[in-house]
Amino acid sequence: MSGNSVGKAFVVTCFGESHGRCVGVVVDGCPAGLSLSEAEIQAELDRRRPGLGGVSTARREEDAVEVLSGLFRGFTTGAPICLLVWNRDVDSRPYEEIRNRPRPGHADYTAHVRYGGFSDYRGGGRFSGRITAAYVMAGAVAKRLLGTVGVEVLAHTVQVGPIRLTEGATPEDIRGNAYRNPVRCADAETARLMEAEILKAAGQGDSLGGVVECMALGVPAGLGGPIFDSLDADLAKVLFAIPAVKGVEFGSGFRAASLRGSENNDPFVMRGGRVVTATNNAGGILGGLSTGMPVVLRVAFKPTPSIARRQRTVDLAEGREVELRLSGRHDPCVVPRAVPVVEACVALVLADHALRVGVIPVVLKGKEARRP
């Protein structure tokens, strides 16, 4: 396989499969002198774990992070940081029974073709949402690094199936409310409706998709680069690497297609001696470069393809059409657990670009620096 690394200055390489021994990541390029602890990485992983109630998978992995390299006495050393979690709660029996019958909506068939039948089919293998634990671990390092220059990344659920959050949430709403409910929505009443909709679909043997909104605050102007290194292009690439993502939009996004230029343009104004924009339809990015306004984006997730209903597929060994009914443990909606994953992916890209242009130095010497 190829394509397991991303980034230029902050390089992230992830490894592992859903039912393999572990899932892990190597972060290369993190500056020396960053104060970082296992507890801070663990806190991010804990946010990714299944929530309460019936809105997420019954698989319960401990996901206790192990730091193998790159940290010494509470600070990064400048060496590659290797982080992993072990796969403990694994049951591969349901996948052995259907190994020749690709699940509709999954990568089983495409992986079978691409890798000649040698790819790990258990739990989706390399193509499982389980691998996002690696994104979150690397994202914890990136978020800690961004914090040294005042950048904060926040995400929350704004849609599950037909249920949408109709009013915009403030950063305070997201910080205070998103993790107080199992769907990670910043509004309590909308969260209740979302949870009920997920339970309804699950009770019918079905699943739902939805949308996660993310905002990055404190991003300085000028991150990114023309043409193929544009900030929004790099963000979209990494976000599309999250399993089940089918769409990414920035600012006004697809709604911009129905607006006039006079409605969609963001007027430049002066506020407190700074150049800002009166609105933020651009989502904080123009010409592939950050504007200094909050980077705002939304990520659309398809319904979980593993459902309890009977589906049509083919038996690859026998060359005939068959019916398939899945057993096993699956999220009826992946959106709630994807919230910290989206945050992590956005943080990875922003940290990489901040290092590329020198916003973050290659060796930290301020309050974050270790005193020899």
C-alpha positions as CSV (number, residue, x, y, z in Angstrom):
1,M,0.0,0.0,0.0
2,S,1.1,3.6,-0.5
3,G,-0.4,6.9,0.5
4,N,0.0,6.4,4.2
5,S,1.9,9.7,4.8
6,V,0.8,13.3,4.6
7,G,2.4,16.7,5.2
8,K,5.7,18.3,4.3
9,A,7.1,20.0,7.4
10,F,4.8,18.1,9.9
11,V,4.7,14.6,8.4
12,V,2.2,12.1,9.6
13,T,2.5,8.4,8.8
14,C,-0.2,6.1,10.1
15,F,-0.3,2.3,10.3
16,G,-2.4,-0.6,11.4
17,E,-5.7,-2.3,10.6
18,S,-9.1,-2.7,12.3
19,H,-8.5,-6.2,13.6
20,G,-4.7,-6.2,13.5
21,R,-2.5,-6.0,16.6
22,C,-2.5,-2.2,16.9
23,V,-3.2,1.1,15.2
24,G,-0.5,3.8,15.4
25,V,1.1,6.8,13.9
26,V,4.6,8.4,13.5
27,V,4.8,12.2,13.6
28,D,8.0,13.6,12.1
29,G,8.8,17.3,12.1
30,C,7.4,18.3,15.4
31,P,9.7,20.9,16.9
32,A,11.8,20.1,20.0
33,G,10.8,21.7,23.3
34,L,7.0,21.3,23.1
35,S,5.5,20.5,26.5
36,L,3.4,17.3,25.9
37,S,2.2,14.5,28.0
38,E,0.5,11.1,27.5
39,A,-2.5,12.4,29.4
40,E,-3.1,15.2,26.8
41,I,-3.0,12.7,24.0
42,Q,-5.2,10.3,25.9
43,A,-7.8,13.0,26.5
44,E,-8.2,13.4,22.7
45,L,-8.5,9.7,22.2
46,D,-11.1,9.5,25.0
47,R,-13.3,12.0,23.0
48,R,-13.3,9.6,20.0
49,R,-14.4,6.6,22.0
50,P,-18.0,5.3,21.6
51,G,-20.6,7.4,23.4
52,L,-23.4,6.4,25.7
53,G,-26.7,4.8,24.6
54,G,-27.4,3.1,21.3
55,V,-25.9,5.8,19.0
56,S,-22.5,4.1,18.6
57,T,-20.8,0.7,18.2
58,A,-20.8,-1.9,21.0
59,R,-17.0,-2.4,20.3
60,R,-15.3,-1.1,23.4
61,E,-11.5,-0.6,22.9
62,E,-9.6,0.8,25.8
63,D,-7.4,2.9,23.5
64,A,-4.8,3.6,26.0
65,V,-2.0,5.4,24.2
66,E,1.6,4.2,24.3
67,V,4.4,6.6,23.5
68,L,7.3,4.7,22.0
69,S,9.6,7.6,21.0
70,G,10.0,11.3,20.6
71,L,9.1,12.4,24.2
72,F,11.5,12.8,27.0
73,R,10.8,14.2,30.5
74,G,7.6,15.8,29.3
75,F,8.9,17.5,26.2
76,T,9.3,16.6,22.5
77,T,12.9,15.9,21.5
78,G,12.6,16.8,17.8
79,A,12.8,13.0,16.9
80,P,9.9,11.2,15.3
81,I,7.1,10.7,17.8
82,C,5.6,7.2,17.6
83,L,2.2,6.6,19.2
84,L,0.0,3.5,19.2
85,V,-3.1,1.9,20.8
86,W,-3.6,-1.9,20.9
87,N,-6.7,-3.6,19.4
88,R,-8.1,-5.7,22.3
89,D,-11.8,-6.0,21.8
90,V,-11.7,-7.9,18.4
91,D,-14.2,-10.4,17.1
92,S,-13.3,-11.4,13.5
93,R,-15.7,-14.4,13.2
94,P,-18.4,-12.5,11.3
95,Y,-15.9,-11.4,8.7
96,E,-14.6,-14.9,8.1
97,E,-18.1,-15.9,7.1
98,I,-18.4,-13.2,4.5
99,R,-14.8,-12.9,3.3
100,N,-15.8,-13.5,-0.3
101,R,-19.0,-11.4,-0.2
102,P,-18.2,-7.7,-0.4
103,R,-20.4,-5.5,1.8
104,P,-22.3,-2.9,-0.2
105,G,-21.0,0.6,0.5
106,H,-17.7,-0.7,1.9
107,A,-14.2,-0.9,0.3
108,D,-14.2,-4.7,0.4
109,Y,-14.6,-5.2,-3.4
110,T,-12.3,-2.3,-4.4
111,A,-9.6,-3.4,-2.0
112,H,-9.9,-7.0,-3.2
113,V,-9.3,-5.9,-6.8
114,R,-6.5,-3.4,-6.0
115,Y,-4.5,-5.8,-3.7
116,G,-5.3,-9.1,-5.4
117,G,-7.2,-10.6,-2.5
118,F,-4.3,-10.1,0.0
119,S,-5.7,-7.1,1.9
120,D,-7.0,-7.6,5.4
121,Y,-10.7,-8.0,5.1
122,R,-11.4,-8.3,8.9
123,G,-13.5,-5.3,10.0
124,G,-12.6,-3.4,6.8
125,G,-8.9,-3.8,7.6
126,R,-7.0,-0.7,6.5
127,F,-10.1,1.0,5.3
128,S,-11.9,0.9,8.6
129,G,-12.9,3.9,10.7
130,R,-10.8,2.3,13.4
131,I,-7.7,3.8,11.7
132,T,-8.9,7.3,12.7
133,A,-7.5,6.6,16.2
134,A,-4.1,7.3,14.5
135,Y,-5.4,10.6,13.2
136,V,-6.6,11.6,16.6
137,M,-3.2,10.8,18.3
138,A,-1.3,12.8,15.7
139,G,-4.0,15.6,16.0
140,A,-3.4,15.8,19.7
141,V,0.3,16.7,19.0
142,A,-0.8,19.2,16.3
143,K,-3.4,20.9,18.5
144,R,-0.8,21.2,21.3
145,L,1.6,22.8,18.8
146,L,-1.0,25.2,17.4
147,G,-1.8,26.2,20.9
148,T,1.6,27.8,21.3
149,V,0.6,30.4,18.6
150,G,-3.0,30.9,19.8
151,V,-4.8,28.6,17.3
152,E,-7.8,26.6,18.6
153,V,-9.7,24.0,16.6
154,L,-13.3,23.2,17.5
155,A,-15.9,20.9,15.8
156,H,-19.5,19.8,16.5
157,T,-22.3,17.9,14.8
158,V,-24.7,20.2,12.9
159,Q,-26.8,17.5,11.1
160,V,-27.8,13.9,11.6
161,G,-30.1,12.5,8.9
162,P,-32.9,15.1,8.4
163,I,-32.3,16.8,11.8
164,R,-30.3,20.1,11.4
165,L,-29.0,22.7,13.8
166,T,-30.7,25.7,12.3
167,E,-28.8,28.5,14.1
168,G,-25.1,29.0,14.1
169,A,-23.2,27.9,17.2
170,T,-20.6,30.1,18.9
171,P,-17.2,28.8,20.0
172,E,-18.6,29.1,23.6
173,D,-21.5,26.9,22.7
174,I,-19.2,24.3,21.2
175,R,-16.8,24.3,24.1
176,G,-19.5,24.2,26.7
177,N,-22.1,21.8,25.2
178,A,-20.8,19.6,22.4
179,Y,-19.5,16.9,24.7
180,R,-22.4,17.0,27.1
181,N,-24.5,14.7,24.8
182,P,-23.7,11.5,22.9
183,V,-24.2,13.1,19.4
184,R,-21.7,16.0,20.1
185,C,-24.1,18.8,19.1
186,A,-23.7,22.2,20.6
187,D,-27.4,22.7,21.1
188,A,-29.1,20.4,23.7
189,E,-32.6,20.3,22.1
190,T,-31.3,19.6,18.6
191,A,-29.0,16.9,20.2
192,R,-32.0,15.2,21.7
193,L,-33.8,15.1,18.3
194,M,-30.6,13.8,16.6
195,E,-30.2,11.0,19.2
196,A,-33.9,10.0,18.8
197,E,-33.4,9.9,15.0
198,I,-30.3,7.6,15.3
199,L,-32.1,5.2,17.6
200,K,-35.1,5.1,15.3
201,A,-32.9,4.2,12.3
202,A,-31.0,1.6,14.3
203,G,-34.3,0.0,15.5
204,Q,-35.2,-0.4,11.8
205,G,-31.9,-2.1,11.0
206,D,-30.7,1.0,9.2
207,S,-28.2,3.9,9.6
208,L,-27.8,7.6,9.1
209,G,-25.2,10.1,7.9
210,G,-24.8,13.7,8.8
211,V,-22.5,16.8,8.8
212,V,-19.7,18.0,11.1
213,E,-18.8,21.7,11.2
214,C,-15.3,22.7,12.2
215,M,-13.8,26.2,12.9
216,A,-10.2,27.1,13.5
217,L,-9.8,30.3,15.6
218,G,-6.7,32.5,15.7
219,V,-5.3,31.3,12.3
220,P,-3.0,34.0,11.1
221,A,-3.2,35.4,7.6
222,G,-1.0,33.9,4.9
223,L,-1.0,30.2,5.6
224,G,-1.1,28.1,2.4
225,G,0.6,28.4,-0.9
226,P,-0.3,28.5,-4.6
227,I,-1.4,26.5,-6.5
228,F,-1.4,22.8,-5.5
229,D,-0.4,23.5,-1.9
230,S,-3.4,25.7,-1.2
231,L,-4.7,25.5,2.3
232,D,-8.2,24.5,1.4
233,A,-6.9,21.9,-1.0
234,D,-4.7,20.3,1.6
235,L,-7.5,20.4,4.2
236,A,-9.9,18.8,1.8
237,K,-7.4,16.0,1.0
238,V,-6.9,15.1,4.6
239,L,-10.6,15.3,5.5
240,F,-11.5,13.0,2.6
241,A,-9.1,10.5,4.1
242,I,-11.6,10.0,6.9
243,P,-13.7,6.9,6.0
244,A,-17.3,7.8,5.1
245,V,-16.6,11.4,4.1
246,K,-18.4,12.3,0.8
247,G,-18.2,16.1,0.8
248,V,-16.3,19.1,2.1
249,E,-17.2,22.8,1.9
250,F,-15.7,26.0,3.1
251,G,-17.6,29.1,4.2
252,S,-20.8,29.5,2.2
253,G,-19.8,26.4,0.3
254,F,-22.3,25.1,-2.2
255,R,-24.7,27.9,-1.2
256,A,-22.4,30.3,-2.9
257,A,-23.6,28.9,-6.3
258,S,-27.0,30.5,-5.6
259,L,-25.6,33.9,-4.4
260,R,-24.6,37.0,-6.3
261,G,-21.1,38.4,-6.0
262,S,-22.4,41.3,-4.1
263,E,-23.9,38.9,-1.6
264,N,-21.0,36.4,-1.3
265,N,-18.0,38.8,-1.2
266,D,-16.7,39.6,2.2
267,P,-16.0,43.4,2.6
268,F,-12.7,44.3,4.2
269,V,-12.9,46.5,7.3
270,M,-10.7,47.7,10.1
271,R,-11.3,46.4,13.6
272,G,-8.9,47.2,16.4
273,G,-6.2,48.2,14.0
274,R,-6.5,44.9,12.1
275,V,-7.7,44.2,8.6
276,V,-10.7,41.8,8.9
277,T,-13.8,41.0,6.9
278,A,-17.3,42.0,7.8
279,T,-18.6,38.6,6.9
280,N,-16.9,35.3,6.4
281,N,-18.4,33.6,3.3
282,A,-14.9,32.6,2.2
283,G,-14.5,30.5,5.3
284,G,-11.2,32.1,6.2
285,I,-9.5,31.2,2.9
286,L,-9.0,33.2,-0.3
287,G,-6.7,32.1,-3.1
288,G,-5.7,29.1,-1.1
289,L,-4.3,31.4,1.7
290,S,-5.7,32.0,5.1
291,T,-7.3,35.5,5.5
292,G,-6.9,35.8,9.3
293,M,-10.6,35.2,9.8
294,P,-11.7,31.9,11.4
295,V,-11.3,28.9,9.0
296,V,-14.8,27.5,8.8
297,L,-15.7,24.2,7.0
298,R,-18.3,21.5,7.0
299,V,-17.8,17.7,6.3
300,A,-20.5,15.5,5.0
301,F,-20.6,11.8,6.1
302,K,-22.6,9.1,4.4
303,P,-24.8,6.7,6.3
304,T,-22.9,3.8,7.9
305,P,-22.9,1.1,5.2
306,S,-23.0,-1.8,7.7
307,I,-26.7,-2.3,8.4
308,A,-28.8,-5.1,9.7
309,R,-31.1,-5.2,6.6
310,R,-30.7,-7.8,3.9
311,Q,-28.7,-6.5,0.9
312,R,-27.7,-7.8,-2.5
313,T,-24.1,-8.6,-3.3
314,V,-22.0,-11.2,-5.1
315,D,-20.0,-14.2,-4.0
316,L,-16.6,-13.6,-5.5
317,A,-15.5,-17.2,-5.1
318,E,-18.6,-18.6,-6.8
319,G,-19.3,-15.8,-9.3
320,R,-23.0,-15.5,-8.4
321,E,-25.4,-13.0,-6.9
322,V,-26.4,-13.6,-3.2
323,E,-28.1,-12.0,-0.3
324,L,-26.1,-10.7,2.6
325,R,-27.2,-10.0,6.1
326,L,-24.5,-8.5,8.4
327,S,-23.9,-9.3,12.0
328,G,-21.2,-7.7,14.2
329,R,-20.8,-4.3,15.9
330,H,-21.3,-1.2,14.0
331,D,-22.1,2.5,14.5
332,P,-25.7,3.3,13.3
333,C,-24.2,6.8,12.7
334,V,-20.5,7.6,12.6
335,V,-21.0,11.3,12.8
336,P,-20.7,11.8,16.6
337,R,-17.4,9.9,16.8
338,A,-16.1,11.7,13.8
339,V,-16.2,15.1,15.5
340,P,-12.8,14.8,17.2
341,V,-11.4,13.2,14.0
342,V,-12.4,16.2,12.0
343,E,-10.7,18.4,14.6
344,A,-7.6,16.3,14.4
345,C,-7.4,16.4,10.6
346,V,-7.8,20.2,10.5
347,A,-5.1,20.6,13.2
348,L,-2.7,18.4,11.2
349,V,-2.9,20.5,8.1
350,L,-2.7,23.9,10.0
351,A,0.3,22.7,12.0
352,D,2.0,21.6,8.8
353,H,1.4,25.0,7.0
354,A,2.3,27.0,10.1
355,L,5.7,25.2,10.2
356,R,6.2,25.7,6.5
357,V,6.0,29.5,6.7
358,G,7.7,29.9,10.0
359,V,4.7,30.9,12.1
360,I,5.8,28.0,14.4
361,P,9.6,27.8,14.8
362,V,11.5,24.5,14.3
363,V,12.7,24.8,17.9
364,L,10.4,26.3,20.6
365,K,12.1,28.9,22.8
366,G,9.2,30.6,24.6
367,K,7.2,29.5,27.6
368,E,6.8,26.1,25.9
369,A,10.5,25.5,25.7
370,R,12.3,23.2,28.0
371,R,15.0,24.9,30.1
372,P,18.2,23.0,29.9
